[in-house]
């Protein structure tokens, strides 16, 4: 993880975002204090439920209902 000043960030923002696209992470500091962490977007985390891979269900009566019940039990409800 690289640390850069706010001034360096504002002068070189295009180059720095190119580095982020390549996977680099850096912290921006202003007046000696960290104010931001810039990192690539993680597409897999925080996806809404409708964008997550679906559970494949079979249509054999009891197996289907038990798969639905199991899926509901595994959901993280906050």
Secondary structure as GFF3:
##gff-version 3
##sequence-region A 1 78
A	DSSP	beta_strand	2	5	.	.	.	ID=ss1
A	DSSP	alpha_helix	6	11	.	.	.	ID=ss2
A	DSSP	alpha_helix	13	21	.	.	.	ID=ss3
A	DSSP	beta_strand	26	30	.	.	.	ID=ss4
A	DSSP	beta_strand	33	38	.	.	.	ID=ss5
A	DSSP	three_ten_helix	49	51	.	.	.	ID=ss6
A	DSSP	alpha_helix	62	74	.	.	.	ID=ss7
###
